[in-house]
């Protein structure tokens, strides 16, 4: 197993930290809780935002289509469950 540097974090942790940053009211407390510096959190945010901006439009549209299909299937399932209950 390779040696990791002290500042290394997995991608899921970075994404979670940036998500919490967007909803956080006190960035200093969040940094203390996560154990990272403000500059590191800012760097992660810019990396993730630039990656999202560089995604192809087709991938974004595909994601939206899948979300709509998922919603439609959930509604159909709910209707069938109600029919079975009667």
N, C-alpha and C positions, 0 to 999 in steps of 0.2 A: 504494500500500500504506500502511495506517495506521501511525502511530507506536505502538510498544509501550512499556509501562512496564518498568522494570528487573526487577520482581518477577513478570512475567507468565510463566506456564507453560501448556503445552497440557494438556487434560483427561487424555489417556493418560499423561502424565508424572505428574500428580497421583495418578492411580489406582495407578500402579506404585509411587510413593513410599509411599503409604498401605499397600499390600500388603507392601512390604518393612519398613515400620514395625511391622506386626503380628508379623513373624517375627524382628525384630532384637532383639539383647540389649543393644546399646550405641547409644542414640539419638544421642548426640553425634557419634560416628563416622559414622553414617548421614547426619546433617545436613551434616557437612563434605564427605562424598562427593557428596551431591546438590547442594550449594551453596545450601541454604536454611536459614533459622533454625528453631529449635524451635517458636516461636510460629506460624510459617507452616505447619509440618508438622501441628501440632495443629489449626489452622484447617481445613486440607484434610481431615483425618480427620473432624472434626465435620461438615463439609459433605457428605462422601461418605456417612457413616453416616446422617445425617438424610435424605438423598436415598433411600437404600436402605430406610429405615423408612417413608418416605412412598409407596413404590411400591404400587400396588394389589395386592391379594391375587391377583387374576386373573392378573396378569402373572407373579407368582412361581409360581403353579400351572402356567401355560403353560410356563415355563422348566423346571420339574421334569418335566412331561410330555415335553417335547422331549428332555431328558437321558435319560429312560427309553427313549424310542423310538430314540435314537441308540445306546444300549447294546444294545438288542435287535437292531438292524441289524448292529452290529459282530459280535455273537455269531453271527448267521446267516451273515455273510460268512466268518467263521473256519471254521464248519462246512463250508461249500461248498468252501473252499480245501482242507480236509482230504480231502473226498470226491474232489476232482479229483486230489489227490496219489496216492490209492490207485489 
